[in-house]
Amino acid sequence: MPILAKEPDIFPEDLLGDDAASNPWWFLYTRSRAEKKLTRELRDQKIAHYAPVIPHRTKSPAGRVRTSYIPLFVHYVFLCGDEEARHRAVCTGQVLRATPILDCEELVEDLRQIQSLIAQEVPLSVEARIQPGQRVRVRGGSFNGYEGTVVQRTQETHLIVEVRFMNQGVSVKLDDCQMELI
C-alpha cells in the first residue's frame, strides 16, 4: 500500500516524443527535498519537465510493506523549454541552479531509456561515474577550474588538490555534478 499515491513525473506525457531533442533542455538543481514540489508547480504552470521517480519499499515496525515514490535523481528536474520557462521555474523558489544542456539528443535518448526501465518495474539505483583515483576538474561554483584526484567515495566525494612540490594537499567535499573527468 503506498503512503501517498504516485504523482505524474512527466509533463506532458508525450514530452519524450520524436521532436523532444529539438527543444532547449535544462538541468534544474533543486532545494533539498523539493523535487516533487517543483514538479507540481511546473505542472500547474504547464511547463514541460521530467523528474523520474521510482518506488521505494520499506517495512514498518509492524511488518507491513510501505511504498513511497522517491526521485531517481535527487535534487534534479529536467526542464524542456525556452529562457522564459527556465525563468518561471527559477521564480518558484525551489531551484538553486539552472544549467543548459548542450547535447539535447543524447539527454533525450537517455531519459527515454530511463523511462522505459522504470516502466518495466525493475529495481533501479543511481551509480556515480566518478571513482576514487580519477583525475577531475571542477566545472562550477567557487572551485571552478581546480584540478585534483578523487580520493574517497561515500555520500560525498572528496577531491584532493595537491601541491606537487610539497607532496601535500588539501581536500574538499564536492558532488559529482560539479566535476568532470580529465
N, C-alpha and C positions, 0 to 999 in steps of 0.2 A: 504494500500500500504506500503510495507516495505521500511524503509530508505535504508538499504542495504539488498541484498539477503542473505538468511540463508546459512552459510558455513557448511561443514561437521563437526560434533563434535566428530566423532569416526573414527579411522583408525586402521586397515582395518575394513570394515563394519561388518565382522563376528567375531570381536575381542572377544565378549562375548559369543562365542560358547561353545561347550561341554568341550573342553580342556583348557579353559581360566584360570582356577584356578591352573593348573599345572605349570604355569609360574610365575616368580617373578613379584610383583607389587610394585609401589612406589607412595607415595603422593608427588607431586611437589607443593611447595608453591611458587607462582609467585610474581613478582613485581606488584605494583598497576596497575590495568587495562591492564595487559599483557597476560591474558589467551589466547585470540584469536591469538595474535602474536606468542605465543609459539606453539599453535596447528598448525598454518601454517608452522612454521619451522620444527616441528616434522613430519608433513605430507610430507614436501619436502624431509626430510631425511629418510622417510619410517620407522619411529619409531612408534610402536603401542601405542595408547593413547586414552583416553576418557575424554572429558570435556563437560558434558551435558549443553546445552543452552536451554532456554525457551523464548517464545515470551513475549514481554513487550509492552503493548499498552498504548499510551498516546494521548491526544488531543492537536492539535496545537492551537494557539490563534484564528485561523480562524475556528476552529471546526472540522478540519479533523482528522481522527484517523490515527496515525502513529504507525507502528510496528517495534520494534527493537528486536534483539536477544541478550539476556544477559546471562552470566554464571549463572547456578543454584548455584554452589558453588564458591563464589567469592574468588579469589586467588588460587584456587586448580585445578590441572590437574592430572588425574590418568594415570600413565605410566606403560605399561606392557613390561618388557624387563630385560635384564641382566645388570650387572655393566657397561658395555660399553655403553649401551643405556642410562643409567642414566647419565653417564659422558658426552655424547654428548648433552643431554638435558641441563645439567648444563652449558655447554660451550656456549649455545645460549645467555647467559647473561640475560635471563628472569627469571631464577629460583633462589630464595633466599635460599631454603632449600629442600632437597630431603630426605624423610623418608621411610624406607622399611615398607611394610605392612606384618604383621605377619600371619594373618588369611586370606589368599587369597580366600578361598572358600566362606567365609562369605561376603567379599567385592564384589566378582563377582556376587553373588546372589543378593546383594543389588543394584548393578549397573544394573543388568538385570531388576529388578523391577522398578527402576527409569526410565530406557529407555522405558519400557512398559507404564508407566504413561505419559511420555512426548508424546509418540506416540498417546495416547488417547486424547491429547489436552485438558486435564483438567488443571485448574489453580493450579500452584504449588508455594510453598514458603518454604524456609529453616526455620526449627524450631530449636532453641537451646535446648539442652538437659539438660544443667546445669542451675538450677534455684536458686534464692535467698534463703538463709538459708541452702544450702547444703554445707557439708564439702568437700573440694577438696585438692588435692596435685598437685603442679606444676610439669610437667613432661618434661620440656625442657627450654632452654635458661638460662639466668643469675639467674633466681629464681628457678632453678631445685631443687626439694626436699622440698621446702617450703610448709607448710600446712596452711589452713585458711578456712574462711567461706565466701561464695559469699554473698554480701550484696545488690547488685543492678544490674539490667539488663537494659541497654539502648542499644546504639550502641556498647558500650564496656562493659565488665564485670569488676566489681570492686571486688577485693579479699582483705579481711581484714586479716592480720596476727596479731594475738593478743598476747600481753604479759600478760599471765593469772594472775599472782600475782599482777599486777598493774591495772587490769580492763581497760586497754587501748590498742590501736592497731594502726597500720598504714595501709593504703590502697594503692593498686597498680592496674593499669588498665591492664588486660590481655585478650587475646582471648580464646574462648572455647577450641580451639585446643591445647592450652598449659596446660590444666588442665585435671585431671581425678578424678572421684568420689572416696571417701574413706569411 
